[in-house]
Amino acid sequence: MEEHPEIIQAFTDALQKGMDYVQTHTPEEIAEVIAPQFAETELGTITTIITRYYEQDTWKSNLIFEQDSFDLLQDILETAGELTTRAPYEELVTTEYAKAAVK
């Protein structure tokens, strides 16, 4: 990250572009675009799944990994017995690239 921040930023920008697309297109449009990645699944099924995500308001609008989400993830891992030591948010997470991608 220190040696090639431009690569990290370009990748993050591309991911954000996908998230922006999801926010501005219908489930039907999204299903059409991603259908080739799920060749074994009927378009109607893909559309139904995407519609369900829309109705549940599942998708975030950006990639910024906030501390409350980080803490929730650690809570889940801890409850599952997969985490014995919690990691400090400030030492593990950087949001600079995601914040720049949103602008």
N, C-alpha and C positions, 0 to 999 in steps of 0.2 A: 504494500500500500504506500509505503514511503518512497519507494523507488519509481513507481509508475502510477501516480494518483490519477493521471488522465485516463488510464485504462479502466480503473475502478469507476471513475465518474461516467465514462461512456457506457459501461455495462449497466450501471444504476440508472442512467438516463433512458436506456432502452427498456429496462423493466418498468420504469415509470410511464413510458409511452404506452406500454401494454395496459397498465392500470388505467390510464386516461381513456384508452379505447373502450375498455369495459364500462367505464362510467358514462360514456357518451353513445353507446350503441345498444340495441335491443338484444334480448336473449337469442332471437332468431338469427340476427346478423353475426353474433359471436359464434353461435353453433356452426354456421356456414364456414367461418374462417378456421375453426379448430377441428372440424370434422375429419380432415385428412390424417390427423394425428390419432384418430380413433376409428380406423377403418372397419373394425369388427363391430362397431356400435351404430345403430340406426340414427339418422339425423334427428328424428322425433325424440328419441331417448336423450340425446345430448341436449336438445333444446329444453326438455323437461328438467333435466338436472340443473342447467344454467338458470332457468326460471326459478327453481327452488332457491338457489343461491341469492338471486335478486330479492325474492320475497322475504328471505331471512336477513337481508341486508348484511350478508356474509363478507363481501369484499370491502377492503379498506380503499380509500382514495389515494393513499400514498404509502411509501415504503418506510416511513419514519417509525422505528421500533422504540416506542415510549417505555419508560421505566415501569409503569403499571403492567404493561403486557409482559415485560421481562420477568417481573415478580410473579405474575400469574403462571407463566411457563415453569418457573422454578418450583412454585407450589405444586403444580401437577406432577412434575418429575419427582419431587420429594414424596408426595403421597403414594406414588407408584413404586417407591423404593429404589428409584434409579439415580437419585441425587443425595449424596451424603454431606456435601459441603456447598453452600451457596456461593455464587460468584458475584463480586461487586459489579453493578451495572456500569459504573464509570470506567472500569478497567477493561471491560469486555465489549462494550457497544460503542460504536461511533455513528452518529447520525448526520455528520457533515455532508456526505455524498447524497443521502436521501433528501436532505433539506435543499441542497443545491438543485437537485433534479426536479423538485416541485416548482421551483421559480420559473 
